[in-house]
Amino acid sequence: MPIIINLDVMMARRKMSLNELSERVGITLSNLSILKNGKAKAIRLETLDAICQALDCQPGDILAYENREL
């Protein structure tokens, strides 16, 4: 998939663990782990909003597009 999820990068920059982010955002560890590992097929805007609030970042800090056809 050409969408890259850089959640682990932002978590490292903020020195936040998966457990702490899960508690702050209110989603399960397993769902957050799926998202962090790039295996998620979709993300609710509500969830993205909560993650951005918890990490004090913009959606573009977490999501990136990579064109693989070049």
C-alpha positions in Angstrom: 0.0 0.0 0.0 1.4 3.4 -0.9 0.3 5.0 2.4 3.1 4.8 5.0 2.2 5.1 8.7 4.9 6.7 10.8 3.3 6.3 14.2 6.3 4.6 15.7 8.5 7.6 14.6 6.2 10.1 16.3 5.9 7.9 19.4 9.7 7.7 19.7 10.0 11.5 19.3 7.5 12.0 22.1 9.0 9.2 24.2 5.6 7.6 24.5 5.0 3.9 24.8 2.3 2.0 23.0 0.5 1.4 26.4 0.5 5.1 27.2 -0.8 6.1 23.8 -3.5 3.4 24.0 -4.7 4.8 27.3 -4.7 8.4 26.0 -6.4 7.6 22.8 -8.9 5.0 24.1 -8.2 2.2 21.6 -7.0 -1.3 22.4 -3.4 -2.2 22.3 -4.0 -4.7 19.5 -5.7 -2.2 17.3 -3.0 0.4 17.9 -0.3 -2.2 17.2 -2.0 -3.1 13.9 -1.9 0.6 13.0 1.7 1.1 14.2 2.9 -1.9 12.1 1.2 -0.6 8.9 -1.2 -3.5 8.7 -4.4 -1.4 9.1 -6.7 -1.1 6.1 -8.4 2.0 7.4 -8.3 4.6 10.2 -11.3 6.6 11.5 -10.7 10.3 11.4 -11.9 10.4 15.0 -9.0 8.0 15.9 -6.5 10.0 13.9 -7.7 13.2 15.7 -7.2 11.5 19.1 -3.7 10.3 18.1 -2.7 13.7 16.9 -4.0 15.3 20.1 -2.1 12.7 22.3 1.1 13.1 20.3 0.8 16.9 19.7 1.3 16.5 16.0 -0.4 16.9 12.6 -1.9 14.0 10.5 0.9 14.5 8.0 3.5 13.7 10.7 1.9 10.2 11.0 0.7 9.5 7.4 2.8 9.7 4.2 2.2 8.8 0.6 4.8 6.9 -1.3 4.4 6.5 -5.1 5.9 3.1 -5.9 5.2 3.3 -9.6 8.1 5.7 -10.3 
